[in-house]
Amino acid sequence: MTKLLFREDAYLKSAEAVVQDINERGLIVDKTNFYAAAGGQPGDIGSLAFDGQSIEIGATIYDERKSVVHVPASFENLPAIGDAVALNLNWDIRYRNMRAHTMMHLLCACVPFPVTGGAISEDGGRIDFDIPEGQIPDKEELAARINQLIVENHAVTFRWITDEEMEANLHLVRTMSVKPPMGTGSVRLVMIGEDGRIDLQPCGGTHVKATGEIGPMRVAKIENKGKINRRIRLAFA
């Protein structure tokens, strides 16, 4: 299994690694700072440097074995298995995704209904909720609540619990369509505010260190996506 360096340090822009495998999809290394697409967050892009050369990484995905695959833009001039490489993130895009992902946690904190889906986009992101008729939030009031949490600059931290502890606390799982990141023996709980008083839920994604880094936002749209399914889109202001 590739060691996921971003789970301990999401601000790691570059990392040294060793190529373990190369297949028709791309390269697998022993450790990586690149996030593989999952849970609505896009996979990272950037570059991979080796032996005085550099190739573009156009996507990062999981394969059927749940290995992290770095997909090159071109399969020409690849490193060999066993080669040492440097993984360099496209930091502007990663940091934008970190801000958006943390913003989605604040949206969850302000809309206390089950989550059925979500995705991060270039200008922010969206979450789908099962919201009963008559309880749909007001756009301006919701934006004001989230912006207040941003201005208050709450710390974003994490701690690890065992798979067994996660099984005993499934009430912390907000997303109905995505299972918590279990299977390796431990699960990371992301906490916003002291002891997670603003938001507390299992999450394998990348986040900023404090809500103030998100910057001002707005509620772009609230849409009907079914009988009780409501899609709330947030955008950076």
Backbone as CSV, one residue per row, in Angstrom:
resi,resn,N_x,N_y,N_z,CA_x,CA_y,CA_z,C_x,C_y,C_z
1,MET,0.834,-1.190,0.000,0.000,0.000,0.000,0.876,1.249,0.000
2,THR,0.538,2.209,-0.834,1.252,3.476,-0.867,0.984,4.249,0.420
3,LYS,2.021,4.766,1.039,1.842,5.580,2.227,1.299,6.941,1.799
4,LEU,0.201,7.370,2.409,-0.480,8.604,2.031,0.016,9.746,2.918
5,LEU,1.014,10.452,2.442,1.649,11.498,3.237,0.716,12.657,3.526
6,PHE,-0.237,12.918,2.613,-1.123,14.074,2.781,-2.061,13.921,3.964
7,ARG,-2.249,12.699,4.452,-3.144,12.518,5.600,-2.541,13.078,6.881
8,GLU,-1.225,13.170,6.927,-0.559,13.778,8.083,-0.186,15.232,7.809
9,ASP,0.100,15.560,6.546,0.510,16.929,6.200,-0.019,17.277,4.822
10,ALA,-1.167,17.953,4.780,-1.782,18.326,3.503,-1.024,19.444,2.808
11,TYR,-0.069,20.082,3.495,0.675,21.205,2.929,2.009,20.763,2.321
12,LEU,2.223,19.456,2.203,3.469,18.932,1.649,3.427,19.063,0.127
13,LYS,4.118,20.066,-0.390,4.052,20.361,-1.826,4.896,19.398,-2.656
14,SER,5.984,18.898,-2.081,6.871,17.978,-2.785,7.223,16.806,-1.877
15,ALA,7.518,15.665,-2.473,7.877,14.481,-1.700,8.783,13.577,-2.516
16,GLU,9.701,12.909,-1.831,10.574,11.930,-2.471,9.922,10.557,-2.367
17,ALA,10.035,9.757,-3.430,9.426,8.434,-3.445,10.233,7.506,-4.348
18,VAL,9.851,6.221,-4.335,10.494,5.217,-5.180,9.409,4.514,-5.987
19,VAL,9.623,4.350,-7.281,8.646,3.690,-8.147,8.579,2.207,-7.798
20,GLN,7.384,1.720,-7.511,7.188,0.314,-7.162,6.615,-0.502,-8.316
21,ASP,5.819,0.143,-9.161,5.179,-0.591,-10.257,4.794,0.403,-11.351
22,ILE,4.725,-0.095,-12.575,4.243,0.674,-13.712,3.300,-0.230,-14.493
23,ASN,2.087,0.243,-14.759,1.134,-0.558,-15.518,0.483,0.304,-16.595
24,GLU,-0.561,-0.222,-17.207,-1.186,0.494,-18.315,-1.877,1.778,-17.873
25,ARG,-2.098,1.940,-16.578,-2.737,3.157,-16.086,-1.736,4.221,-15.671
26,GLY,-0.616,3.791,-15.128,0.354,4.771,-14.674,1.358,4.194,-13.699
27,LEU,1.847,5.056,-12.810,2.927,4.690,-11.895,2.420,4.573,-10.465
28,ILE,2.936,3.583,-9.750,2.635,3.387,-8.339,3.946,3.535,-7.583
29,VAL,3.928,4.381,-6.557,5.140,4.647,-5.779,4.920,4.242,-4.324
30,ASP,6.010,4.233,-3.546,5.900,3.732,-2.167,5.223,4.721,-1.229
31,LYS,5.300,6.019,-1.557,4.619,7.033,-0.742,4.320,8.226,-1.629
32,THR,3.277,8.965,-1.263,2.872,10.069,-2.134,2.207,11.199,-1.350
33,ASN,2.409,12.408,-1.846,1.684,13.574,-1.340,0.509,13.929,-2.243
34,PHE,0.276,13.139,-3.300,-0.823,13.365,-4.240,-2.090,12.664,-3.731
35,TYR,-3.201,13.398,-3.730,-4.502,12.832,-3.342,-5.133,12.154,-4.549
36,ALA,-5.583,10.913,-4.373,-6.277,10.198,-5.448,-7.766,10.504,-5.380
37,ALA,-8.392,10.735,-6.530,-9.798,11.129,-6.599,-10.679,10.191,-5.784
38,ALA,-11.461,10.758,-4.875,-12.371,9.977,-4.027,-13.249,10.923,-3.231
39,GLY,-14.450,10.458,-2.892,-15.326,11.215,-2.015,-15.728,12.578,-2.538
40,GLY,-15.699,12.762,-3.852,-16.073,14.043,-4.425,-14.918,15.009,-4.609
41,GLN,-13.729,14.668,-4.053,-12.569,15.543,-4.230,-11.761,15.061,-5.424
42,PRO,-11.416,15.959,-6.368,-10.630,15.551,-7.530,-9.236,15.072,-7.153
43,GLY,-8.667,14.209,-7.974,-7.297,13.783,-7.772,-6.328,14.901,-8.127
44,ASP,-5.166,14.875,-7.489,-4.174,15.919,-7.722,-3.492,15.764,-9.075
45,ILE,-2.974,16.884,-9.573,-2.129,16.899,-10.758,-0.821,17.587,-10.385
46,GLY,0.179,17.471,-11.250,1.467,18.084,-10.969,2.532,17.510,-11.865
47,SER,3.710,17.241,-11.299,4.803,16.701,-12.098,5.596,15.682,-11.289
48,LEU,6.318,14.841,-12.008,7.180,13.825,-11.405,8.564,13.974,-12.018
49,ALA,9.558,14.244,-11.173,10.913,14.487,-11.652,11.816,13.314,-11.322
50,PHE,12.716,13.000,-12.248,13.665,11.902,-12.036,14.827,12.061,-13.011
51,ASP,16.025,11.801,-12.538,17.210,11.742,-13.392,17.310,12.943,-14.352
52,GLY,17.062,14.133,-13.817,17.171,15.335,-14.627,16.019,15.572,-15.585
53,GLN,14.979,14.741,-15.517,13.814,14.892,-16.387,12.568,15.173,-15.546
54,SER,11.508,15.587,-16.198,10.245,15.840,-15.517,9.093,15.481,-16.446
55,ILE,8.113,14.765,-15.925,6.921,14.429,-16.697,5.690,14.977,-15.981
56,GLU,4.667,15.261,-16.745,3.423,15.798,-16.199,2.544,14.671,-15.683
57,ILE,2.001,14.854,-14.492,1.000,13.937,-13.944,-0.362,14.587,-14.144
58,GLY,-1.178,13.976,-15.001,-2.453,14.580,-15.370,-3.625,14.165,-14.510
59,ALA,-3.445,13.142,-13.667,-4.517,12.678,-12.794,-3.926,11.739,-11.753
60,THR,-4.612,11.614,-10.632,-4.254,10.633,-9.610,-5.528,9.895,-9.243
61,ILE,-5.490,8.555,-9.353,-6.690,7.745,-9.156,-6.362,6.517,-8.313
62,TYR,-7.404,5.816,-7.895,-7.248,4.494,-7.285,-7.550,3.440,-8.343
63,ASP,-6.790,2.335,-8.332,-7.142,1.231,-9.210,-8.024,0.248,-8.452
64,GLU,-8.337,-0.893,-9.085,-9.262,-1.852,-8.470,-8.691,-2.483,-7.210
65,ARG,-7.388,-2.389,-7.017,-6.753,-2.916,-5.797,-6.612,-1.828,-4.734
66,LYS,-7.134,-0.651,-5.025,-7.053,0.522,-4.148,-5.626,1.029,-4.028
67,SER,-4.806,0.752,-5.051,-3.482,1.348,-5.122,-3.606,2.745,-5.720
68,VAL,-2.767,3.677,-5.262,-2.753,5.026,-5.810,-1.945,5.013,-7.106
69,VAL,-2.579,5.444,-8.192,-1.932,5.454,-9.499,-1.745,6.898,-9.956
70,HIS,-0.506,7.254,-10.275,-0.191,8.573,-10.828,-0.213,8.428,-12.346
71,VAL,-1.172,9.076,-12.983,-1.404,8.900,-14.421,-0.611,9.955,-15.193
72,PRO,0.375,9.551,-15.983,1.157,10.531,-16.737,0.382,11.049,-17.938
73,ALA,0.671,12.289,-18.309,0.039,12.855,-19.509,0.521,12.127,-20.754
74,SER,1.751,11.598,-20.693,2.313,10.819,-21.803,3.062,9.627,-21.214
75,PHE,2.990,8.497,-21.898,3.669,7.296,-21.414,5.070,7.156,-22.014
76,GLU,5.573,8.212,-22.602,6.939,8.211,-23.112,7.902,8.702,-22.034
77,ASN,9.113,8.157,-22.043,10.187,8.591,-21.137,9.793,8.489,-19.667
78,LEU,9.239,7.338,-19.277,8.883,7.121,-17.882,10.085,6.623,-17.095
79,PRO,10.101,6.847,-15.782,11.156,6.241,-14.965,10.975,4.725,-14.918
80,ALA,11.950,4.028,-14.384,11.883,2.573,-14.267,11.515,2.178,-12.840
81,ILE,11.038,0.964,-12.677,10.758,0.448,-11.337,12.049,0.480,-10.522
82,GLY,11.940,1.012,-9.318,13.106,1.149,-8.455,13.752,2.515,-8.502
83,ASP,13.371,3.351,-9.464,13.947,4.690,-9.565,13.424,5.610,-8.462
84,ALA,14.292,6.483,-7.989,13.885,7.529,-7.055,13.290,8.685,-7.846
85,VAL,12.171,9.229,-7.357,11.487,10.316,-8.043,11.088,11.392,-7.039
86,ALA,10.795,12.575,-7.559,10.262,13.670,-6.744,8.872,14.012,-7.254
87,LEU,7.912,14.024,-6.369,6.527,14.322,-6.713,6.223,15.767,-6.337
88,ASN,5.861,16.571,-7.339,5.616,17.991,-7.120,4.172,18.335,-7.483
89,LEU,3.421,18.791,-6.493,2.015,19.127,-6.701,1.840,20.399,-7.520
90,ASN,0.744,20.463,-8.273,0.236,21.751,-8.735,-0.447,22.361,-7.512
91,TRP,0.283,23.188,-6.775,-0.165,23.640,-5.470,-1.393,24.536,-5.543
92,ASP,-1.487,25.372,-6.548,-2.639,26.275,-6.643,-3.944,25.485,-6.673
93,ILE,-3.970,24.416,-7.459,-5.192,23.609,-7.559,-5.416,22.822,-6.278
94,ARG,-4.360,22.228,-5.718,-4.524,21.481,-4.462,-5.045,22.390,-3.350
95,TYR,-4.449,23.571,-3.204,-4.860,24.462,-2.123,-6.304,24.908,-2.308
96,ARG,-6.701,25.168,-3.545,-8.097,25.512,-3.815,-9.017,24.372,-3.381
97,ASN,-8.636,23.136,-3.681,-9.446,21.984,-3.283,-9.498,21.839,-1.762
98,MET,-8.386,22.134,-1.087,-8.370,22.086,0.375,-9.341,23.101,0.965
99,ARG,-9.334,24.311,0.422,-10.254,25.346,0.897,-11.702,24.932,0.644
100,ALA,-11.961,24.402,-0.560,-13.326,24.004,-0.903,-13.791,22.831,-0.045
101,HIS,-12.912,21.867,0.180,-13.300,20.697,0.971,-13.644,21.108,2.404
102,THR,-12.842,21.996,2.966,-13.132,22.470,4.324,-14.436,23.257,4.345
103,MET,-14.699,24.018,3.296,-15.964,24.757,3.184,-17.151,23.795,3.164
104,MET,-16.989,22.626,2.514,-18.067,21.644,2.490,-18.353,21.104,3.891
105,HIS,-17.315,20.990,4.722,-17.533,20.562,6.106,-18.367,21.592,6.860
106,LEU,-18.106,22.861,6.610,-18.905,23.900,7.269,-20.347,23.873,6.785
107,LEU,-20.550,23.562,5.508,-21.912,23.427,4.997,-22.629,22.295,5.718
108,CYS,-21.924,21.160,5.906,-22.506,20.041,6.652,-22.870,20.457,8.081
109,ALA,-21.999,21.253,8.675,-22.238,21.682,10.054,-23.475,22.556,10.168
110,CYS,-23.806,23.286,9.095,-24.934,24.224,9.131,-26.229,23.641,8.576
111,VAL,-26.145,22.481,7.935,-27.340,21.824,7.376,-27.412,20.408,7.961
112,PRO,-28.120,20.214,9.073,-28.084,18.949,9.806,-28.995,17.859,9.233
113,PHE,-28.768,17.522,7.969,-29.558,16.471,7.323,-28.618,15.485,6.638
114,PRO,-29.094,14.261,6.362,-28.229,13.255,5.723,-27.709,13.725,4.374
115,VAL,-26.454,13.373,4.086,-25.793,13.737,2.839,-25.896,12.575,1.859
116,THR,-26.313,12.870,0.634,-26.443,11.819,-0.380,-25.383,11.900,-1.470
117,GLY,-24.599,12.967,-1.493,-23.553,13.093,-2.502,-22.909,14.451,-2.419
118,GLY,-21.836,14.613,-3.162,-21.150,15.898,-3.162,-19.980,15.886,-4.120
119,ALA,-19.475,17.065,-4.424,-18.325,17.187,-5.326,-17.706,18.559,-5.160
120,ILE,-16.390,18.615,-5.380,-15.659,19.870,-5.376,-15.474,20.312,-6.813
121,SER,-15.651,21.608,-7.051,-15.527,22.149,-8.403,-14.510,23.286,-8.403
122,GLU,-14.282,23.881,-9.574,-13.274,24.936,-9.686,-13.616,26.169,-8.869
123,ASP,-14.906,26.454,-8.698,-15.292,27.672,-7.982,-15.818,27.418,-6.578
124,GLY,-15.801,26.153,-6.122,-16.309,25.834,-4.789,-16.690,24.370,-4.687
125,GLY,-17.988,24.115,-4.567,-18.445,22.730,-4.483,-19.920,22.659,-4.170
126,ARG,-20.417,21.427,-4.094,-21.842,21.250,-3.776,-22.011,19.991,-2.939
127,ILE,-23.096,19.970,-2.170,-23.503,18.801,-1.398,-24.990,18.587,-1.612
128,ASP,-25.386,17.338,-1.774,-26.796,16.956,-1.866,-27.258,16.461,-0.502
129,PHE,-28.376,16.986,-0.041,-28.941,16.622,1.262,-30.352,16.078,1.085
130,ASP,-30.752,15.178,1.975,-32.156,14.801,2.098,-32.804,15.772,3.077
131,ILE,-33.480,16.790,2.541,-34.091,17.835,3.360,-35.606,17.784,3.177
132,PRO,-36.363,17.564,4.237,-37.822,17.542,4.115,-38.366,18.890,3.642
133,GLU,-39.483,18.854,2.951,-40.147,20.076,2.491,-40.450,20.965,3.688
134,GLY,-40.231,22.240,3.518,-40.493,23.185,4.590,-39.294,23.455,5.474
135,GLN,-38.184,22.705,5.289,-36.991,22.903,6.111,-35.774,23.310,5.280
136,ILE,-36.032,23.741,4.068,-34.944,24.178,3.200,-34.389,25.501,3.727
137,PRO,-33.085,25.606,3.915,-32.523,26.846,4.479,-32.625,28.016,3.517
138,ASP,-32.665,29.199,4.071,-32.628,30.427,3.272,-31.196,30.670,2.802
139,LYS,-31.024,31.023,1.533,-29.695,31.184,0.959,-28.859,32.210,1.719
140,GLU,-29.425,33.365,1.963,-28.659,34.441,2.585,-28.335,34.115,4.043
141,GLU,-29.287,33.519,4.747,-29.028,33.151,6.140,-27.955,32.079,6.227
142,LEU,-28.003,31.109,5.317,-27.006,30.041,5.309,-25.623,30.603,5.002
143,ALA,-25.538,31.487,4.014,-24.260,32.101,3.673,-23.698,32.885,4.856
144,ALA,-24.556,33.591,5.568,-24.110,34.382,6.712,-23.555,33.478,7.808
145,ARG,-24.197,32.345,8.045,-23.723,31.409,9.077,-22.371,30.835,8.725
146,ILE,-22.211,30.418,7.464,-20.937,29.822,7.052,-19.827,30.867,7.058
147,ASN,-20.113,32.059,6.557,-19.100,33.119,6.548,-18.687,33.508,7.962
148,GLN,-19.619,33.433,8.900,-19.273,33.738,10.287,-18.297,32.702,10.830
149,LEU,-18.522,31.423,10.511,-17.603,30.361,10.944,-16.230,30.529,10.297
150,ILE,-16.211,31.043,9.090,-14.942,31.297,8.413,-14.196,32.431,9.103
151,VAL,-14.889,33.525,9.368,-14.273,34.693,10.004,-13.761,34.334,11.399
152,GLU,-14.458,33.462,12.109,-14.036,33.072,13.461,-12.743,32.261,13.460
153,ASN,-12.326,31.778,12.283,-11.025,31.133,12.092,-10.815,29.942,13.034
154,HIS,-11.778,29.026,13.026,-11.677,27.835,13.862,-10.573,26.903,13.360
155,ALA,-9.866,26.292,14.287,-8.814,25.345,13.931,-9.421,24.100,13.292
156,VAL,-8.705,23.547,12.320,-9.091,22.288,11.682,-7.997,21.273,12.010
157,THR,-8.342,20.274,12.801,-7.371,19.282,13.254,-7.920,17.889,12.978
158,PHE,-7.180,16.876,13.367,-7.664,15.505,13.190,-7.086,14.596,14.267
159,ARG,-7.724,13.476,14.451,-7.199,12.421,15.310,-7.613,11.081,14.716
160,TRP,-6.920,10.036,15.126,-7.157,8.708,14.578,-7.901,7.837,15.571
161,ILE,-8.851,7.044,15.066,-9.529,6.045,15.879,-9.437,4.704,15.147
162,THR,-9.688,3.629,15.850,-9.621,2.310,15.227,-10.876,2.032,14.409
163,ASP,-10.796,1.052,13.513,-11.980,0.642,12.756,-13.097,0.224,13.692
164,GLU,-12.733,-0.437,14.786,-13.743,-0.889,15.748,-14.436,0.299,16.412
165,GLU,-13.675,1.332,16.733,-14.276,2.536,17.311,-15.190,3.216,16.302
166,MET,-14.799,3.185,15.033,-15.646,3.769,13.999,-16.960,3.009,13.893
167,GLU,-16.889,1.695,13.919,-18.101,0.870,13.850,-19.041,1.174,15.007
168,ALA,-18.469,1.519,16.160,-19.279,1.817,17.339,-19.801,3.245,17.343
169,ASN,-19.343,4.068,16.377,-19.751,5.477,16.333,-20.181,5.881,14.926
170,LEU,-20.974,5.039,14.283,-21.395,5.315,12.914,-22.303,6.536,12.805
171,HIS,-22.780,7.036,13.945,-23.592,8.259,13.912,-22.765,9.457,13.450
172,LEU,-21.426,9.339,13.475,-20.566,10.427,13.014,-20.512,10.516,11.496
173,VAL,-20.961,9.451,10.810,-20.900,9.413,9.349,-22.082,10.200,8.795
174,ARG,-21.811,11.254,8.036,-22.866,12.079,7.471,-23.270,11.632,6.067
175,THR,-22.321,11.041,5.334,-22.547,10.744,3.925,-23.132,9.355,3.735
176,MET,-24.330,9.296,3.175,-25.010,8.021,2.959,-24.410,7.249,1.784
177,SER,-23.814,7.968,0.813,-23.351,7.329,-0.418,-21.881,6.925,-0.386
178,VAL,-21.137,7.395,0.616,-19.711,7.079,0.702,-19.420,6.491,2.074
179,LYS,-18.814,5.316,2.102,-18.472,4.684,3.369,-17.258,5.373,3.981
180,PRO,-17.155,5.363,5.319,-15.972,5.958,5.943,-14.723,5.205,5.518
181,PRO,-13.557,5.888,5.467,-12.320,5.256,4.986,-11.773,4.227,5.961
182,MET,-12.381,3.043,5.954,-11.985,1.963,6.851,-11.248,0.882,6.063
183,GLY,-10.654,-0.056,6.798,-10.005,-1.192,6.155,-8.516,-1.275,6.410
184,THR,-7.923,-0.176,6.885,-6.493,-0.199,7.183,-6.227,-0.308,8.675
185,GLY,-7.298,-0.413,9.470,-7.137,-0.540,10.911,-7.392,0.741,11.669
186,SER,-7.346,1.886,10.981,-7.583,3.166,11.645,-8.317,4.113,10.711
187,VAL,-9.052,5.026,11.304,-9.858,5.999,10.560,-9.527,7.383,11.096
188,ARG,-9.402,8.338,10.196,-9.088,9.704,10.604,-10.369,10.501,10.800
189,LEU,-10.516,11.090,11.977,-11.626,11.994,12.254,-11.148,13.425,12.070
190,VAL,-11.842,14.181,11.236,-11.525,15.589,11.037,-12.385,16.412,11.993
191,MET,-11.739,17.334,12.714,-12.418,18.132,13.726,-12.273,19.617,13.412
192,ILE,-13.388,20.308,13.379,-13.372,21.765,13.216,-13.867,22.379,14.509
193,GLY,-13.047,23.265,15.083,-13.358,23.812,16.386,-12.812,22.921,17.482
194,GLU,-12.799,23.419,18.680,-12.270,22.672,19.820,-13.023,21.360,20.011
195,ASP,-12.278,20.253,19.970,-12.844,18.906,20.112,-13.942,18.624,19.081
196,GLY,-13.899,19.324,17.948,-14.875,19.072,16.893,-16.254,19.626,17.179
197,ARG,-16.343,20.694,17.949,-17.676,21.207,18.315,-18.405,21.823,17.122
198,ILE,-17.646,22.287,16.104,-18.295,22.799,14.893,-18.650,21.649,13.966
199,ASP,-17.690,20.764,13.722,-17.923,19.604,12.857,-16.961,18.501,13.249
200,LEU,-17.461,17.279,13.247,-16.664,16.106,13.591,-17.160,14.945,12.751
201,GLN,-16.307,14.461,11.822,-16.712,13.336,10.989,-15.487,12.678,10.357
202,PRO,-15.605,11.391,10.025,-14.491,10.711,9.364,-14.308,11.254,7.951
203,CYS,-13.055,11.456,7.557,-12.798,11.996,6.225,-11.349,11.729,5.840
204,GLY,-11.145,11.280,4.611,-9.802,11.006,4.124,-9.248,12.089,3.235
205,GLY,-9.970,13.202,3.077,-9.563,14.252,2.158,-8.545,15.207,2.735
206,THR,-8.296,16.292,2.002,-7.326,17.298,2.437,-8.061,18.573,2.852
207,HIS,-7.535,19.231,3.877,-8.199,20.395,4.462,-7.177,21.457,4.834
208,VAL,-7.635,22.692,4.971,-6.776,23.758,5.472,-6.666,23.641,6.986
209,LYS,-5.743,24.404,7.568,-5.493,24.308,9.002,-6.470,25.118,9.844
210,ALA,-7.116,26.093,9.221,-8.063,26.941,9.950,-9.093,27.476,8.963
211,THR,-10.309,27.667,9.431,-11.403,28.047,8.532,-11.171,29.392,7.860
212,GLY,-10.380,30.285,8.485,-10.124,31.592,7.894,-9.434,31.514,6.544
213,GLU,-8.737,30.394,6.279,-8.056,30.233,4.997,-9.033,30.046,3.837
214,ILE,-10.265,29.689,4.131,-11.256,29.462,3.069,-11.531,30.756,2.317
215,GLY,-11.660,31.847,3.046,-12.017,33.122,2.444,-13.522,33.260,2.308
216,PRO,-14.009,34.446,1.944,-15.450,34.684,1.820,-16.096,33.754,0.798
217,MET,-17.332,33.376,1.062,-18.058,32.498,0.152,-19.495,32.983,0.007
218,ARG,-20.209,32.368,-0.936,-21.628,32.659,-1.116,-22.362,31.370,-1.443
219,VAL,-23.649,31.328,-1.160,-24.496,30.208,-1.574,-24.958,30.514,-2.987
220,ALA,-24.427,29.775,-3.943,-24.715,30.071,-5.345,-26.117,29.627,-5.745
221,LYS,-26.550,28.462,-5.233,-27.845,27.936,-5.680,-28.313,26.833,-4.741
222,ILE,-29.616,26.732,-4.556,-30.238,25.584,-3.890,-31.240,25.002,-4.875
223,GLU,-31.012,23.735,-5.286,-31.809,23.121,-6.338,-32.568,21.900,-5.824
224,ASN,-33.716,21.631,-6.448,-34.438,20.395,-6.200,-33.856,19.294,-7.071
225,LYS,-33.476,18.168,-6.455,-32.943,17.030,-7.194,-33.676,15.741,-6.816
226,GLY,-34.981,15.844,-6.665,-35.778,14.691,-6.275,-36.830,15.106,-5.270
227,LYS,-37.574,14.127,-4.763,-38.687,14.414,-3.859,-38.240,15.199,-2.635
228,ILE,-37.137,14.752,-1.991,-36.635,15.484,-0.829,-35.152,15.809,-0.975
229,ASN,-34.559,15.458,-2.106,-33.133,15.717,-2.298,-32.919,17.159,-2.739
230,ARG,-32.059,17.872,-2.029,-31.756,19.260,-2.333,-30.250,19.427,-2.522
231,ARG,-29.866,20.073,-3.597,-28.453,20.300,-3.902,-28.103,21.749,-3.553
232,ILE,-27.131,21.907,-2.669,-26.697,23.241,-2.257,-25.301,23.473,-2.819
233,ARG,-25.183,24.497,-3.637,-23.897,24.857,-4.261,-23.314,26.075,-3.578
234,LEU,-22.041,25.955,-3.170,-21.315,27.065,-2.598,-20.216,27.503,-3.556
235,ALA,-19.902,28.777,-3.555,-18.853,29.304,-4.421,-18.004,30.303,-3.634
236,PHE,-16.731,30.361,-3.989,-15.876,31.385,-3.398,-16.372,32.744,-3.883
237,ALA,-16.417,33.693,-2.956,-16.906,35.031,-3.311,-15.858,35.785,-4.127
